[in-house]
Amino acid sequence: MYKTAQEQIESIIRLALEEDVFGNDITSNALVPPDKQGTAFIIAKEEGILACVNIISPIFHTVDHALKVNLLQKEGRRVKRGDIIAEISGNLRSILSAERTVLNFLSRLSGIATQTSKYVEKVKGTRAIIRDTRKTLPGMRLLEKYAVTVGGGENHRLNLAGGILIKDNHIAALQTDGITLAEIIERARQNSHAGTIIEVEVDSVEEAAEALQTDADVILLDNMNIEEMKTVVAMSGGKVKLEASGGITLDNIREVALIGVDYIAIGALTHSAKALDFSLDVESAAD
């Protein structure tokens, strides 16, 4: 049965907490009196884009509904080192049991938003839109793709049901039976619902020329060099959306964007994002 977005998030939170065996924190149980109350703060340790701040409260409240969580920064804000993100007060055992899970989510997702924002900034002033891929951590896709949007990017399909993407292996499997690229795209059109976006991956100018003779909605230019992509853009004349993918980095993305492609797909938004550093600090008596 398909879960709603809210149900998926609740499941992700529960799985992460259970993975950490939050109900049996033997260190806190051995050291902290069961009724001891206190306050803790989540603090940014470096500059970046804050993403999924609204997941903080559900995690703490899954551990202990009585905890009070005060969010002090807004979603998508650029934070700097020393900024206080949230204040949590209540049972200290509960706060400490949730600490690592909260920081893991916040660090990972804010890192993705921060990474995405760097790519978006590089293509500013061009027509290119930065899009993500399905190269996400298992179980984390919904949140990771949301973090991409916080950083200014756009989501490609969420899952296999989110649109038709005819990749090289689909083409190779069918061409062994003598089916042409045009026939493959026509088969996809006939066997899908009206309005379904059909995207086809090509890796040469010749394949792109063949795809341009079909009614594909988007042509994905996979691992093409700059000159090849320029040729395809000129050939297309704007009659179809073009997406560049493969081998694109912060160093060369602007050059790709200036060619005139509509989308640039970056797997590194999710699979290689550096976590943004946060800490949770308990207020001491000296404070």
Order of alpha helices (4+ residues) and beta strands (2+ residues): alpha-alpha-beta-beta-alpha-beta-beta-beta-alpha-beta-alpha-beta-alpha-alpha-beta-alpha-beta-alpha-beta-alpha-beta-alpha-beta
